[in-house]
Amino acid sequence: MLLVKDLMTTAVVTVEPDAPMKAAVEKILTGRFRRIPVVDQGRLVGIITDRDVRQTLNSPVLVREKAYDDYVFHEVRVADSMTPDPLTIHPDAPVLEAVETMESRKIGGLPVVEDGRLVGIITESDLMHYLVKLLTPGR
């Protein structure tokens, strides 16, 4: 049986809850991520997504002062925009459980937690890479 730990990403980029939004935005843009776990002393406390960032920054079609963006980037904390206590999965859970959870809840990834500590993340991208591997002739 294929387990979450067989496909999850273990080198997880994280952000702290008291970090300014600018730190989350930079990590999302640099890593081309759609979500980043929010960790406080090794413990998962939330998740911040590109959608959370867009909502915090407001609609890009609105005209507003640059000072507003500067304020948000430097003064608003990740904890103010994150989703607290996100759904998680255990590394020994079947991959099918992760897929079913992601599909039913319409989310693109699950932090992987063991004994209260973040040990990885499994995302749609991890699942797609595995699917490509399965469907590629000669593998």
C-alpha positions in Angstrom: 0.0 0.0 0.0 1.3 3.4 -1.0 1.6 5.7 2.1 1.8 9.5 2.4 5.4 9.3 3.5 6.3 7.7 0.2 5.2 10.7 -1.8 5.3 13.7 0.6 7.8 16.5 0.3 10.1 16.6 3.4 12.0 19.8 2.7 9.1 22.0 3.6 9.4 25.8 3.4 7.7 27.3 6.4 7.0 30.7 7.9 6.4 31.8 11.5 3.1 33.3 12.6 4.7 36.6 13.7 6.5 37.1 10.4 5.4 40.0 8.3 3.3 39.2 5.2 6.2 40.2 3.1 8.1 37.1 4.2 5.2 34.8 3.2 4.8 36.6 -0.1 8.5 36.3 -0.9 8.6 32.6 -0.1 5.4 31.9 -2.1 6.8 33.8 -5.1 10.4 32.5 -4.9 9.4 28.9 -4.4 6.3 29.1 -6.7 4.3 27.6 -3.9 0.5 27.8 -3.4 0.7 27.2 0.3 3.2 27.4 3.1 2.8 25.8 6.6 3.0 28.2 9.5 5.1 26.8 12.2 5.8 28.0 15.7 8.7 26.2 17.4 8.3 23.1 15.2 4.6 22.9 15.7 2.1 23.5 12.9 -0.2 26.3 13.8 -1.7 27.2 10.5 -1.3 27.4 6.7 -1.1 30.4 4.5 -2.1 30.2 0.8 -1.7 32.3 -2.2 -5.4 33.0 -1.9 -5.0 34.2 1.7 -2.3 36.6 0.5 -4.5 37.9 -2.4 -7.4 38.5 0.0 -5.2 40.3 2.5 -3.8 42.5 -0.3 -7.3 43.1 -1.6 -8.3 42.9 -5.3 -5.5 43.7 -7.8 -8.1 45.5 -10.0 -8.7 48.2 -7.3 -6.7 51.3 -7.5 -5.1 52.1 -4.2 -2.1 53.8 -2.7 1.3 52.1 -2.7 1.5 53.0 1.0 -1.4 50.5 1.6 0.7 47.7 0.1 3.7 48.7 2.1 1.7 48.7 5.3 0.3 45.3 4.6 3.7 43.8 3.7 5.4 45.2 6.7 2.8 45.5 9.4 0.3 42.7 8.9 1.5 39.4 10.4 1.1 36.0 8.8 -1.0 34.9 11.8 -3.6 37.6 10.8 -4.2 36.0 7.4 -3.5 32.3 7.8 -5.9 29.5 8.3 -5.4 28.3 11.8 -5.4 24.6 12.7 -5.5 23.3 9.1 -6.4 19.7 8.2 -3.4 17.4 8.5 -2.5 13.8 7.7 -0.2 11.3 9.3 2.8 10.1 7.3 1.6 6.4 7.6 -1.8 7.2 6.2 -2.7 5.7 2.8 -2.2 8.1 -0.1 -5.8 7.3 -1.1 -6.9 8.9 2.2 -4.9 12.1 1.4 -6.4 12.2 -2.1 -10.0 11.7 -0.9 -9.5 14.4 1.8 -8.1 16.8 -0.7 -10.8 16.1 -3.2 -13.7 16.3 -0.8 -12.5 19.4 1.0 -11.3 21.1 -2.3 -7.8 21.8 -1.0 -4.5 21.4 -2.9 -2.3 20.0 -0.1 -2.1 18.6 3.4 0.6 19.2 6.0 2.0 15.9 7.2 2.2 15.8 11.0 3.6 13.2 13.4 3.5 13.6 17.1 2.4 17.2 16.7 5.4 18.1 14.5 5.4 19.0 10.9 7.4 16.3 9.0 6.3 17.1 5.4 3.6 18.2 3.0 1.7 16.3 0.3 0.3 18.3 -2.5 -1.5 18.0 -5.8 2.0 18.4 -7.4 3.4 15.4 -5.5 0.4 13.3 -6.7 0.8 14.5 -10.3 4.5 13.7 -10.3 3.6 10.2 -9.1 0.9 9.8 -11.8 3.3 10.9 -14.5 5.8 8.3 -13.2 3.2 5.6 -13.3 2.0 6.5 -16.8 5.4 6.9 -18.4 6.3 3.9 -20.6 9.4 2.0 -19.5 9.2 2.9 -15.8 
